[in-house]
Amino acid sequence: MYVGSLFFLLAAVAALFIGFRGSNLLLVYGSIAFSVLSMLFLAADAARRRRLEPDPAPIPSEWSRLPVGAVAPVAHDIPEPIPASPDEGAMVVALAERGTFHRPECHHVRGKGGTERMSAVQAEARGLTACGVCKPV
């Protein structure tokens, strides 16, 4: 297909040059027709290649939960969890305005203001719901 497109492109350039040199309007119009044929051959080749390419790998299900424009966390962006005493349970980050609590590394709380650190037991006692993504309990 590329060969056909290249042939029509060269024919278009030659017809345009000869048409201008000889003041032949028919060759100038022929040049336009050759250019259109070249474009059609390129489009046909692109469509053929697209059909022959294998399907891309499926997107992991956890990526579908990321908001548009979100960037996957990098190891140095994830805060270290604060160790809790055994009787308190794991430390979590609470978002009071949403009524949820999360692990400190959860992407739902990273970079958000209005968060409060507390134990999972305290968060449940306040009636907060555990995050379904990071599952802090």
N, C-alpha and C positions, 0 to 999 in steps of 0.2 A: 504494500500500500504506500509506503514511503517513496518507493521508486516512481509510482504513478503520480503521486503528488509533486515530486521533484520535476518530473517530465512536464507536467502542466504549468508549473511555476516558471520553468525555463522558457516554455513556449509563450507564456504571458509576457515575460520580459522582452523576448525577441520580437513578438508582435507589436508591443508598445513602442520599442525603439524604431523598428522599421516603419510603423504607422506614423510616428512623429516626423521621421526623416523624409518620408515620401508624401506627407500630408494626405495619408490614406485613412479616412475615418473608419472604414470597415475593419482595418487591422487594429485600431484602438479599441473598438467594441469587442473584437475577437480577444484582445488581451484581457478585457474584463471577464469575458466568458471563461477563458483559461484560468484566471485567478479564482473564480467561483468553483470550477471543477477541482482545482487544487485543494481548496478549503473542504470540499465535500469528501475528497479522498482522505484527508487528514482526520476529519470527524468520523468517518467510517472505521479507520484504523484505531482511533481512540476507543470507539464503542466495542470493537472486536477485542481489544486488549482488556477492557474492563470486564467483559464477559468471561474471559479466560483466567483472570486472576482469582485465586482462592479467596473465600470469605475471610474477613479479618477474625482474629481470635475474639471470643466472646468477652464482654466487659465483666469483670468481677462484680458480684452482687453488692459488695460493700461500697463500690464506687458510685452506684446509682443513688445512694443516700447522701452523697456529698452535694452541697449547694453549688449552683452554677458559678464557675470562676474559682472554686475552692482549690487549694493546693494541698497535695498529700503531705502529711507531717514528715518532717525531717527529724532524725534522732536528737539533734541538739535543740529542737523547738519544744520537745515534750518535757514538761516539768517533772521533776522527781517526786513521787508520792511521799507524803509525810507519814512516817510510821506512827501508828496509833498503839495505844496500850491494848493488850489482849482483851480486856473486859469492855472496851468501848466499841470494838469493831473497826472496820477499815475506814480511813479518812476519805471523804468525798467532797465535792464542790457542789453547793446548792445554788440554784437559780430560783429565787423566791418568786419573781414575777411570772415564771412559767410553771412553777409548782413541781419542779423536777430536781433530782440530784444525779451527779455524774462522777465518773472517775476523773482525777485531775488531768489526765492526758486526752480526754474525750474532745473531739473537734467541735462539739456543741457549746463548750464553755471556754475554749481557748480564745483569748483576746477580748472576752466580754467583761464589761463592768457589772457591778451589782451582784458579784458572787460572794459566797461565804463558805469557809471551810468548816466542816464539822464531821462527826462520826456518822456512819450509816445508820446507826441506832437512833441518834438524835434526829437525823433527817426524816426517818420513818415516823418517829414520835411527833414531829411537826406536821405530818400528813403529806409530805412530799412523795412523789412517785419516782421510782428508779427509772433511769434512761433505758430505753429498749435497745439502743445501739451498743453502748459500752457495758451494760449490765453490771453495775457496781456491787450488786449483792447476789 
